[in-house]
Amino acid sequence: MQGKTSVPVIVWFRQDLRLEDNPALFEASKLGCIIPIYIMDDINASQDKMGAASRVWLYHSLDALNRSLDGQLKLFCGDAIELLPNIMENSGARSVFWNPCYEPWRIARDNRLKRHLTEAGFEAYSTNGSLLWEPWKIRKKDGSAYKVFTPFYQRGCLSAESPRNPLPVLENILLSSADIESNELDDLDLLPKNDWHRSIKTCWKISEKAASEQLDVFIQNGLTDYMERRNFPAEQGVSRLSPYLHFGQISPHKVWHRVECEVDRTSKGVDQNIEHFFRELGWREFSYYLLYHFPDLPNRNLQARFDEFPWVKVSPHLEAWQKGLTGYPLIDAGMRELWQTGYMHNRVRMVVASFLVKNLLVHWKCGADWFWDCLVDADLASNSASWQWVAGSGADAAPFFRIFNPITQSEKFDSEGRYILSYVPELRNLPKRYLHSPWLAPTSVLDAAGITLGIDYPNPIVDIKSSRSQALNAFNEQRTRVERS
């Protein structure tokens, strides 16, 4: 990939760190040679500043993308409104292409940036590369926004234009030889000073190629019984595509069409699994849709009646939850998986979130903040919508009285304890019948397993039954107050 034309074109990579099916790159390549850039632009984002695990993923993603671009990716750090016009002036470029992001601060910033560039005589183009359906195109018949997933997906999305086909792979990308002063990857200060990030890196292959390979693995090994296996955290039953989708190392259009076109759909069972997987992609779309139409979603209850709910933001139990030391093995396994790998199985995410906001009565924002910092797939839309769903305060939310029991969830979906023992190895000598509730084991059994509760493994930090009753009482009292007001 080499060559140059008289007027280079800038492609601003954002959450689309790929060459295949990248609309901005595809359109820009028609005009001439490319100057590929990335701007670390969350410096002024305050609450949306990228979390630590995401920064680790970004580091390796940029490194992989740079190698795909023959080492020509230009890196910058700062405010894009200030940086981009200067980059264009210094490079001689007159136009810039990018794929939009949907965080509220980025939407507002991009609108200002387009006006600024246009007034300065530049051209700026943006086209959707991250979503199957743009959020402003899906509306009810009366023009209002959906707040319930099923009609959003069935009446809104599936009745709209079908997801476009992925754009063809560019066989030859001409890269500009313009010499522009830029940063080195290490200058972006993405990796933490300790070795924690090495644990995450050993669990993942982080590149556009790895994303395609993961999709292949899922189609071959995970899709045919997706509806069932996806509930079992010890199984390889989920796609594990979420970080690749978030950082744009694979497009949702490619995922949609690969699943639709490459799997034999003559079997009814396969059809059902495909449709169920598509619904999961639909939930991702719904989260972005909610964030677009309700930009306060990350910070405010979508259902205002929960504003007076007696959640706490300072709890003596919060740290135990974060560290995976609650005394409930499924909870602890999930939180340790999160810390060690930057990821957590989806069913376990629901269980640990329910435990925090309902059994511990800790505000959902505390959980969302911890996930934001620890997840490699930390996504403002999905993270906010999912936590509000569990808390009962969001759109199409699970009712507050739906409280996941970590013991029965563990017994049902990890009956052999394979997932638990992957992350809570101190229980490895405990008989399986007590693996889900060690505090019920007789002292003799604990002694034989070499476990002293409170020393080798914690006692439960709360009683599951009484904490559930406390949560339901709080909900009923809050509902009564709202009805009286």
N, C-alpha and C positions, 0 to 999 in steps of 0.2 A: 504494500500500500504506500505509494509515493507519487509525487507529482505536485504541480502547483498551477494555479491560474492567476490572472492579473488581480482579481478581487476575491479574497478568501471569504468563507462563510463560517460563522461561529455556531457550533452546536453546544448548548449548555446542558450537560448531563446533570440530572437531579436524582429522583428515585426511579431511574430507568437505566441502570448501569449494565447495558447490554448493547450488542450490535444488531441482533436479529429482532425483527418486528419492532423497530424503534421508529415511530412516525417522524419525529423531529430529524433524526439522522437521515432517514429515507428521503424526506423532502429537500433537506439542505444539500444532499449529495447530487441533486439534479442541477444545482446552480454552479458548482465548482468545487474547489479544494476546501477541505474542512479544517477548522481549528477546534479541536475538542477541548472543552474546559469543564472543570468542576469547581464550584464555589462552596466552601464550608460556611454556610450562610445563617446558621442558627445562633450566631453570637449575640443578637439582640432579641432572641425569641423568648426569653425569660422562662415561662412555665413549660414551653415546648422544647427546651434545649435537649438535645439528644442524650439518651441515657448511656451508661457506661458500656453495657453489653452491645448496644447498637453501634457504638463507636468502634468497638473491636471488629464487628462484622464489616463496617464501612471501610476500615483500614485495609482489610484483605480484599474487599470488593474493588476498591480503587486500584490496588496493586494488580489484580487480575485484569481489570479493564485497561489499564495502562499497557500491560503486556500485549493485549489484543490490538492495541493501537500503535504498536511498534515503539512504545515509549514516548509517544507524542502527546499524552494527556497533560494539559496544563492545570495546575492546582492553585487555588487562591483561597484566602480566608478573610471574611469580612462582610460588609454590607454590599449586596449585589447592586443596589441603586447607585452606590458610589463607584464600585469596581467595574461593572460591565461597560459603561460608556468609555472609561479610560482604556479598557482592554480593546475595545473596538477602534478607538482612535489610534492606539499604538500599533495595532495589527493591520490597519487599513481595511478592515471588514466593514461592510455597510449593512449587513443583516445578521440576525441571530434567530435561531430556532430552539424551542424547548418544548417539552411535554409538561403540562400543568401538574401541580400538586394541589391538595385540597385542604390543607390546614388553614384555618381562618387567617392567620397572620401572613401566610404565603399568598393567599388569594388577594388580600389587600395590597401587599407589597408588589405583586406582579402587575396589578392594575396601575399602580403609581409608576412602576418601571416602564411599562409600555407607553404611557403618556410622555414620560421623560425622554425616552428614546425617540419617539416620533417627533417631539418638539425639537430634538437635536438633529433631525434629518436622517435618523436610522430607521430600519425596518425590523419589526419584531413579530415573529409568528409562533403560535402555540397550537398544538393539536393533541387530542387525547391519546395517551399511551398507557394508562394505568388502570382504567375501568372499562367494564363491558358496556355500561350505560352511563352517560353523563348525568349527574344528579338533577340538573335543572330540566332535563327532558322528560322525566318521569313524574307525572302529576295525576291526581284524581280528576274526574270529569269536571268538578267545580273549580279546578285550578289549584287546590290546596295540596299540601304535602302529606304523604302517607305516614302513619305512625305505627302501623301493624305490618309485620313482615309478609304474611301470606298474600294479602291483596297487593302489596307492593311488588312482590315477585311474580305472582301469577297474572294479575290484571295490568300491572305497570310494565314490568320488564319483559316477560314472555310474550306479551301482546305488542310490544314495541318492535322495532327493527332488530333482527337477529344479530348477535355479535359478529363483527366483521371477520373476514379471514385474515390470518396473520400475513403481514407483508413479507415478500420474498427476501431471502438473504442477499445482501449486497455482495457481489463477487469482487468488486474492486472499489475501495474507498480511497479517494485521493486526499492525501493529507498535506496541508500547507507547510511550507518550510519557513514561515514567518518566525522570527526569533523574538519571543516575548518573555520578559522576566516573570518568573512564577516561583511557587514554593515547591519544596520537596515534600514527599509524603509524610515523613517524620515531623516536618514543620507544623502539620495540622494538629499534633499532640492528641492523637486519637487513642493510643494505648495507655492503660493505667501503668503506674510506676511499679506495682507489684506483679507477681506472676499469675494472678488470677485469670488473666486473659488466655494464658496458655492452655488451661483446662478447657475453655470453650473451643479454642482452635482445634484441639485434638478430636472433638466430637463432630466436626463439620468439614466438608469441602466447600470452599466459598469462592464461587466463580460462576459465570454464565454457563460454562460447560457443565459444571456440577449440577446446576439447576435442571438442565435438560436431562442429565443422567438420572436425577432423582425422579423426574416425571416418568421416565422409562421404567424405573424400578416399580413405581406405584402402579402404573398401568399393567405391568406384567404380573405383579405379586399381590397388590393390595385392593384392586378395584372390584374383582369378581365377588368378594364377600365383604365389601366395604361397610354396608349397613350394620353388620353384626360385629366385625372385628374392631371397628373404630372405637368401640366402647371399652376395650381391654388394654390398659396401659402397657402391659408386658408384651403385647403383640405388635408386629409391624403393620398395623392396620390403618394408619392415617398417612396422608400424602407427605407430610413434613415439607411442604412447599411454602409455608407462610413467610419465612424470612426472605426467600428468593422473590416472592411476589412483592413483599414490602419494598425491597431495595431495587425491584425492577430487573432482576437478573433473568427473569422469565416473565412474559406477558400473560395476563389472564386470557387473552384471545388465543394464544398458542395452547394453553392448558385446555381451554374449552374445546377447541377443534381437534386436538390430539385425542382427547378422551372420546369425543363424539365420533370421530372418523376411523380410529384405529382399533376399536374394540368391536368384536362381533356382537351385534345387538339382536340377534335372533332369539337369544335366551331371555325369557321374561325376568329371571333372576338378575342377569347382568343389566337389563334395562332399569330395573328398580335401583340397583346400586349406582348406576350412572346418574339417574335423576336425583338420588340422594346427595351424591357428590356435587352436582350442579347447584343444589339448594345451599350447600355450604359456600360455594362461590357467591351465591346470591346473598347470603348473610354478610359476606365481606362488602358487597355492593351496598347493602342496606346500612351498614355502619357508616360508610362514606356519605351516603345519602342523608343520614341523620346529622352528621357533622356539618354538612353543607347547609342544610335548612335550619339547624339549631346549633349555631356556632358556640354556644355556651355549654354544650354537652360535656366537655371535659371537667367542668367546675361546678355546674349547677344541676340539681335534680330536674330531670325533664318533667316529672310530675311534682308540681310545687307543693302538694300536700305532704311530701316527705321532708320539707324544709324544717319542720319542727320535730322530726323524729329524733329521739335521744341517743343518736350515735355519739361516740366519743372519738377524739382525735389523739388523745394521749392515754395510752393504756399500758399497764404493767405487763400485759400479755403480748403486745405487738412484737417485741424483739424475739420472743420464743417462737412465734409464728414465722417470722422472717428466717430464723435460723433452722427451722425444722426440729424444734424441741418442744412440741406441744404434748407429747405423750400419746398421740393418736398416729399409729404407724403410716396410714395412707397419707395423712396431712404432711407428716414429716418427710416421707419419701418424695412427695411432690415438691415441697419447698427446697429440698436438697438437690433434686434434679434440676430445678430452676437455677440454683446457684452454681452448680457444677457444669451445666451444659448450655445455659442461656435459653432453655426451652422447658416446656411442661406439657404433658399430654392434655388434650382438651377436656376430657371428662374430669381429670384430676384438678384442672384449673377451676372448674365449676365447684368442686367439692371444697377446695381450700378457700375459695372466695366466699362461699356460703358460710363456712366456719368462722371466717373473720368478721363478716358484717352481721351475722345473726347469732351465732353462739358466743362470740366475744363482744358483739355490739360496737365494733370499731368502724368508723366511717369508711365507706367504700373508696373515698379519695386516697386514704392511706394505703390501701391495697393497690390501687391503680398506680400510685407513685412508685411503689416497690417493684411492681411488674415493669413499669416504664424503664426503670434503671437496670433491671436484670434480664429482660427478654431480648434475644437477638431479633425477634419479630415484633418488637414494640412498635405499635402503630396507633397513632393518636385516635383515629376513628374506631378501630376495633377494640382497643383497650378501654376507651371511655364507654362505648355502647355496651360492651360485655359486662363491665363492672356494674353499670346501672341496671342491666338486665337481671343479674343475680340479686342485687340489692332490692329490686322491686320498684325502683324509682324511675326507670327509663321507659323507652318505647317498647310496646309488646313484651313487657317484662314478665319474668316469672313472678307469680304472686308471692308476697312476702312470706306467707305461711308455708311455702314450699322450702323446707330446710333440709338440705342433704345430710343424711346421717353418715359420718365417715366410717362407722363400723360396718353397717349393712352394705354401703357402697364398696368397701374393701372386700367383704365376703363374697359379694356378687361378681365383681369385675376383676378381682385378683385373688381368687380362692386359694391358689397354690402359693401365694405370697412371692411370686417371682419378681414383680415390680418392687414390692416393699424391700425385699432383701438386696436388690440392686443398689439401694440408697440408704438402707438402715441395716447394715451388716451386723450390728451388735445384737440383733435378734435372731441370728442364723441358727442357733442351737435350740430355739424355742419350738415346741411342737406346733404344728400348723393350726390346731384348734384354738390356740391362744395367740397366734401371730397377729390377729386383728384387734385384740384387746388384752395386752399383756398383763394389765392390772388384775385381771380375773384369774390368772394362773395361781395355783397354790404355791406357797413358799418353797416347798420341796421341788416343784417343777422349775421355779425360777433359779433355785440354787443349782440344780443339775445343769441348767443352761448357762450358768455363770453370770446371772443378771441380778443385780440389786437395784430395784426401782428407786429412782431418786439419785442414783450414782451412775450406773452404767446406761440407764435409759430413764427418761423422766416419767414421773406420774402424770396423769392427765391434768392439764392446767385448769380445766373446768369440767364439771359434770355435764355430759351431753344432754341428759334429760332435763335437768333443772335449768340449764342455760337456754334450751329450746323453749321451755315454758316462760322464762323471763322475756325472751324475744317476742313471743306471741302476745304476752300481756302488754308489752310496750307498744306493739303494733295496734292492738285493740284500743288502748287508751288514746293513742294518737289519732286513730280513725274516729273515735267518739268526739274528740276535740274539734276535728275538722267538720264533722256533721253538725255540731252545735254552732259553729261560727258562721 
